[in-house]
Amino acid sequence: MKGFPQVVVIGAATMDTKGRAEKPLVLATSNPGQIRISAGGVGRNVAENLARLGVPTLLLSAVGDDEAGRHILEVTAAGGVDVSQVIVSHSHSAAYLAVLDEKGAMRLSIDDMAIIEEVTPRYIYDRRRFIRGAKMVVMDANLSPAAIASALRVATKAGVPVCVDPVSVALAPRLKDHLSYLSLITPNPQEAEVLSESPIRDRFEATAAARKLVSLGVGVAIITLAEEGLCYATSQEKGHIPAIDCEVADATGAGDALTAGVVYGLVNDFPISEAVRLGVSAATLTLTSVDTVCPDLSLERLYDRLVI
């Protein structure tokens, strides 16, 4: 990568193990299906998607000095991401285990993210030159509360906008005190309920929750609605973008692709109405791929799938 990255991504890099059942899941017994192992992690996935779209991207994360860690770095670098600043630790690499139903939707997951504690406020501060030179910072809420606060301080002082993915209902509360510092947030309905303290039972309530997040200081609030697309709001506009019909191979990583598509649009100064459409297109391509990141993702393919 020549010069500074356009986007600095700070977050998890994992090995994903995903099992998809062939038939409706039956609890407390073995279910026939297929099992795939691939590099994952919200931050890492967003970074690879951005790099595949041609955005110079730097990943700040941590992996273990083990076979999994080496594979994560190799795959991520092959996708075009600068991994030169990733910590290689004596701890074991992060791992994510997901059980998918026969339609490819995640029904249960377990993550082992202890290594992300090594992404400390000091580690982030020591790499502040990359953040200061970026057009946007993207974080995931796997980071410790102290690391989140540190990254926000550095980015805000430098005037660099920050996007955050809440990751899960359990982690979303880490963001509640920081909403006024976020240029973009991309929760699902359950995460958005935690952040907005508003019920979300349909897309109209999702739009209302997005508008409430904006009233709390968020620049752009996007609430992802799976097969119903997404709702978004800014201080000037709000809208709903429908999902694109497709055959779902694996839903893992679709939200990360959506975030990357939107970030791509924003760093290239597209209006938000077009950026969110790019996000839906990126999510659709990922849904049709068995890989966590669509291996042939490109700007051309995004526009082929674009919602008009």
C-alpha positions as CSV (number, residue, x, y, z in Angstrom):
1,M,0.0,0.0,0.0
2,K,1.4,3.4,-1.0
3,G,0.9,6.3,1.3
4,F,-1.8,6.2,4.0
5,P,-4.9,4.0,3.8
6,Q,-8.2,5.5,2.9
7,V,-9.9,3.4,5.6
8,V,-8.5,2.1,8.9
9,V,-10.5,-0.9,10.2
10,I,-10.1,-1.8,13.9
11,G,-11.7,-5.0,15.1
12,A,-11.8,-8.8,15.2
13,A,-10.1,-11.3,12.9
14,T,-11.2,-14.8,13.5
15,M,-11.3,-18.3,12.1
16,D,-15.0,-19.1,11.3
17,T,-16.4,-22.6,11.5
18,K,-19.9,-22.8,10.0
19,G,-22.2,-25.7,9.9
20,R,-25.3,-25.6,7.7
21,A,-28.0,-28.2,8.2
22,E,-29.6,-30.0,5.3
23,K,-33.0,-30.1,6.9
24,P,-34.8,-28.2,9.7
25,L,-32.6,-28.2,12.8
26,V,-33.4,-30.7,15.6
27,L,-31.9,-29.7,19.0
28,A,-29.9,-32.0,21.2
29,T,-28.9,-34.4,18.4
30,S,-26.6,-34.5,15.4
31,N,-27.9,-32.8,12.2
32,P,-26.6,-33.8,8.8
33,G,-25.2,-30.9,6.8
34,Q,-22.0,-29.2,5.5
35,I,-19.2,-27.7,7.6
36,R,-16.9,-25.0,6.2
37,I,-13.9,-23.2,7.8
38,S,-12.8,-19.8,6.6
39,A,-11.2,-16.5,7.8
40,G,-13.8,-14.2,9.4
41,G,-14.3,-11.6,12.1
42,V,-16.4,-8.4,11.6
43,G,-13.6,-6.0,11.3
44,R,-11.5,-8.3,9.1
45,N,-14.5,-9.0,6.8
46,V,-15.2,-5.3,6.4
47,A,-11.6,-4.7,5.6
48,E,-11.4,-7.4,3.0
49,N,-14.6,-6.3,1.3
50,L,-13.3,-2.7,1.1
51,A,-10.0,-3.9,-0.3
52,R,-11.7,-6.0,-2.9
53,L,-13.6,-2.8,-4.0
54,G,-10.3,-1.1,-4.5
55,V,-10.2,0.9,-1.2
56,P,-6.7,1.1,0.3
57,T,-7.4,-0.4,3.7
58,L,-5.4,-1.1,6.9
59,L,-6.4,-3.6,9.5
60,L,-5.6,-3.1,13.2
61,S,-6.3,-6.4,15.0
62,A,-4.6,-9.3,16.7
63,V,-4.1,-13.0,15.7
64,G,-2.3,-15.8,17.4
65,D,1.1,-17.2,16.5
66,D,-0.6,-20.4,15.4
67,E,-1.8,-22.0,12.2
68,A,-5.1,-20.2,12.4
69,G,-3.4,-16.8,12.8
70,R,-1.1,-17.4,9.8
71,H,-4.1,-18.5,7.7
72,I,-6.0,-15.4,8.7
73,L,-3.1,-13.1,7.7
74,E,-2.5,-14.9,4.5
75,V,-6.1,-14.8,3.3
76,T,-6.6,-11.2,4.4
77,A,-3.4,-10.0,2.7
78,A,-4.4,-11.9,-0.5
79,G,-7.6,-10.0,-0.5
80,G,-5.7,-6.7,-0.7
81,V,-5.7,-5.6,3.0
82,D,-2.6,-4.1,4.6
83,V,-2.0,-6.4,7.6
84,S,1.4,-5.0,8.5
85,Q,0.2,-3.6,11.8
86,V,-1.7,-6.7,13.0
87,I,-0.5,-8.0,16.4
88,V,0.9,-11.6,16.3
89,S,0.4,-12.8,19.9
90,H,1.3,-15.9,21.9
91,S,-2.4,-16.2,22.7
92,H,-4.6,-18.4,20.5
93,S,-6.4,-16.8,17.5
94,A,-10.0,-15.7,17.8
95,A,-12.6,-18.2,16.7
96,Y,-16.3,-18.1,15.8
97,L,-18.6,-21.1,15.6
98,A,-22.0,-20.8,13.9
99,V,-24.9,-23.2,13.3
100,L,-27.0,-22.3,10.2
101,D,-30.4,-23.6,9.4
102,E,-31.3,-25.2,6.1
103,K,-31.9,-21.7,4.6
104,G,-28.5,-20.5,5.5
105,A,-29.6,-18.3,8.4
106,M,-27.6,-18.3,11.6
107,R,-29.5,-19.8,14.5
108,L,-26.8,-20.0,17.1
109,S,-23.2,-18.9,17.4
110,I,-20.4,-18.8,19.9
111,D,-17.3,-16.6,19.7
112,D,-14.0,-16.8,21.5
113,M,-12.6,-13.3,21.3
114,A,-10.2,-13.1,24.2
115,I,-7.3,-12.1,22.0
116,I,-9.0,-8.8,21.0
117,E,-8.1,-7.5,24.5
118,E,-4.6,-7.1,23.1
119,V,-5.9,-4.3,20.9
120,T,-5.3,-1.8,23.7
121,P,-5.7,1.9,23.8
122,R,-1.9,2.2,23.7
123,Y,-1.7,0.0,20.5
124,I,-4.3,2.3,18.9
125,Y,-2.6,5.5,20.0
126,D,0.8,4.3,18.7
127,R,-0.8,3.9,15.3
128,R,-2.6,7.3,15.3
129,R,-0.7,8.5,12.2
130,F,-2.7,6.0,10.1
131,I,-6.0,7.2,11.6
132,R,-5.1,10.8,11.1
133,G,-4.4,10.2,7.4
134,A,-7.6,8.2,6.7
135,K,-10.9,9.3,5.2
136,M,-12.8,7.0,7.6
137,V,-12.3,4.7,10.6
138,V,-14.4,1.5,10.9
139,M,-14.6,-0.3,14.2
140,D,-16.5,-3.3,15.6
141,A,-17.8,-3.5,19.1
142,N,-15.7,-6.6,19.9
143,L,-13.1,-4.0,21.0
144,S,-12.9,-3.3,24.7
145,P,-14.7,-0.2,26.0
146,A,-11.3,1.4,26.6
147,A,-10.1,0.7,23.1
148,I,-13.3,2.0,21.6
149,A,-12.9,5.2,23.6
150,S,-9.3,5.5,22.6
151,A,-10.0,5.1,18.8
152,L,-12.8,7.6,19.0
153,R,-10.6,10.2,20.8
154,V,-7.9,9.9,18.1
155,A,-10.3,10.0,15.2
156,T,-12.4,12.8,16.6
157,K,-9.4,15.0,17.4
158,A,-8.2,14.4,13.8
159,G,-11.7,15.1,12.3
160,V,-11.9,11.6,10.8
161,P,-15.4,10.2,10.7
162,V,-16.1,6.9,12.4
163,C,-18.4,4.0,11.5
164,V,-19.2,1.3,14.1
165,D,-20.8,-2.1,13.8
166,P,-22.4,-3.1,17.1
167,V,-21.8,-6.9,16.4
168,S,-24.3,-8.3,18.9
169,V,-26.9,-7.5,21.5
170,A,-24.4,-8.3,24.2
171,L,-21.8,-5.8,22.8
172,A,-24.1,-3.0,21.6
173,P,-24.3,-1.3,25.1
174,R,-20.6,-0.4,24.8
175,L,-21.6,2.2,22.2
176,K,-24.4,4.0,24.0
177,D,-22.2,6.7,25.6
178,H,-20.5,7.4,22.2
179,L,-23.4,7.8,19.8
180,S,-22.7,11.5,19.3
181,Y,-19.2,10.7,18.0
182,L,-20.4,8.3,15.3
183,S,-20.7,9.3,11.7
184,L,-22.3,5.9,10.8
185,I,-23.7,2.9,12.7
186,T,-25.1,-0.3,11.2
187,P,-27.1,-2.3,13.8
188,N,-29.7,-5.0,13.2
189,P,-33.1,-4.6,14.8
190,Q,-32.1,-6.2,18.1
191,E,-29.0,-4.1,18.4
192,A,-30.9,-1.0,17.4
193,E,-33.5,-1.6,20.1
194,V,-30.7,-1.6,22.7
195,L,-29.1,1.6,21.4
196,S,-32.3,3.5,20.7
197,E,-34.4,2.1,23.5
198,S,-37.2,1.8,21.0
199,P,-39.2,-1.3,20.0
200,I,-38.7,-2.5,16.4
201,R,-41.4,-4.8,15.0
202,D,-41.5,-3.7,11.4
203,R,-39.7,-1.4,9.0
204,F,-41.7,1.7,10.1
205,E,-40.5,1.3,13.6
206,A,-37.0,0.6,12.3
207,T,-37.1,3.9,10.5
208,A,-38.3,5.6,13.7
209,A,-35.5,4.0,15.6
210,A,-33.0,5.2,13.0
211,R,-34.3,8.7,13.3
212,K,-34.0,8.5,17.1
213,L,-30.3,7.4,16.8
214,V,-29.8,10.5,14.6
215,S,-31.4,12.7,17.2
216,L,-28.9,11.2,19.7
217,G,-26.0,12.4,17.6
218,V,-25.4,9.7,15.0
219,G,-24.7,11.0,11.5
220,V,-26.1,8.2,9.5
221,A,-28.1,5.3,11.1
222,I,-28.7,2.2,9.1
223,I,-30.8,-0.6,10.5
224,T,-30.4,-3.8,8.6
225,L,-33.6,-5.9,8.2
226,A,-32.4,-9.1,6.5
227,E,-34.9,-10.2,3.8
228,E,-36.7,-6.8,4.2
229,G,-33.7,-4.8,3.2
230,L,-32.7,-1.8,5.3
231,C,-34.0,1.5,6.7
232,Y,-31.8,4.5,7.1
233,A,-31.9,8.0,8.4
234,T,-29.8,11.2,8.5
235,S,-30.7,14.7,9.7
236,Q,-32.0,15.5,6.2
237,E,-33.6,12.3,4.9
238,K,-34.9,8.8,5.7
239,G,-35.6,5.9,3.5
240,H,-36.1,2.1,3.0
241,I,-34.2,0.0,0.5
242,P,-35.7,-3.4,-0.3
243,A,-33.6,-6.5,-0.3
244,I,-32.7,-8.1,-3.6
245,D,-34.2,-11.6,-4.2
246,C,-31.5,-14.2,-4.2
247,E,-30.8,-17.8,-3.3
248,V,-29.1,-17.7,0.1
249,A,-26.0,-19.9,0.3
250,D,-24.8,-18.6,3.7
251,A,-25.9,-15.4,5.5
252,T,-22.6,-15.1,7.4
253,G,-20.8,-11.9,6.6
254,A,-23.7,-10.3,4.7
255,G,-23.9,-7.4,7.2
256,D,-20.2,-6.8,7.1
257,A,-20.4,-6.6,3.3
258,L,-23.3,-4.1,3.6
259,T,-21.2,-2.0,5.9
260,A,-18.3,-2.1,3.5
261,G,-20.5,-1.1,0.5
262,V,-21.9,1.9,2.4
263,V,-18.4,3.0,3.6
264,Y,-17.1,2.6,0.0
265,G,-19.8,5.0,-1.2
266,L,-19.2,7.5,1.6
267,V,-15.4,7.7,1.2
268,N,-16.0,8.3,-2.5
269,D,-18.5,11.1,-1.7
270,F,-21.6,9.4,-3.0
271,P,-24.9,10.6,-1.6
272,I,-26.2,8.4,1.2
273,S,-29.1,7.2,-1.0
274,E,-26.6,5.7,-3.4
275,A,-24.2,4.4,-0.7
276,V,-26.9,2.4,1.0
277,R,-27.9,0.8,-2.4
278,L,-24.3,-0.2,-2.9
279,G,-24.4,-1.8,0.6
280,V,-27.5,-3.8,-0.2
281,S,-25.8,-5.0,-3.4
282,A,-22.7,-6.1,-1.6
283,A,-24.8,-8.0,1.0
284,T,-26.7,-9.8,-1.8
285,L,-23.5,-11.0,-3.4
286,T,-22.2,-12.3,-0.1
287,L,-25.5,-14.1,0.6
288,T,-25.1,-16.0,-2.6
289,S,-21.6,-17.1,-1.7
290,V,-20.6,-19.9,0.7
291,D,-17.6,-17.8,1.7
292,T,-17.8,-15.2,4.4
293,V,-16.4,-12.7,2.0
294,C,-17.5,-13.0,-1.7
295,P,-14.2,-13.9,-3.4
296,D,-15.1,-12.2,-6.7
297,L,-16.6,-9.1,-5.2
298,S,-15.9,-6.1,-7.4
299,L,-17.4,-2.7,-8.1
300,E,-18.6,-3.9,-11.5
301,R,-20.5,-6.8,-9.8
302,L,-22.0,-4.3,-7.2
303,Y,-23.5,-2.2,-10.0
304,D,-24.8,-5.3,-11.7
305,R,-26.9,-6.0,-8.6
306,L,-27.8,-2.5,-7.8
307,V,-31.3,-1.6,-6.6
308,I,-32.6,1.2,-8.7
